[in-house]
């Protein structure tokens, strides 16, 4: 179990769930106009996905440049989400 938790398989599984969730929520919005509009949803999901990619890179021994790029992209997506929600 420890090997599975420290491998990238678990992160890949979570990334796949996030991708399916994104597709389902966008399709629900397009078909029924219910839920969260994709323009409001995507920055939040992108920030989480980039954090997961950074975790995957750290677990697989990727270079620091890859990790920094993922973290920077997560920060930018988070800033876009905050800017959108700020009132």
Protein Blocks (a to p, Z undefined) as FASTA:
>chain_A
ZZmmmmmklmmmmmmmmmmmmmmmmmmmmmnopajdfklmmmmmmmmmmmmmmmmmmmno
pafklmmmmmmmmmmmmmmmmmmmpZZ
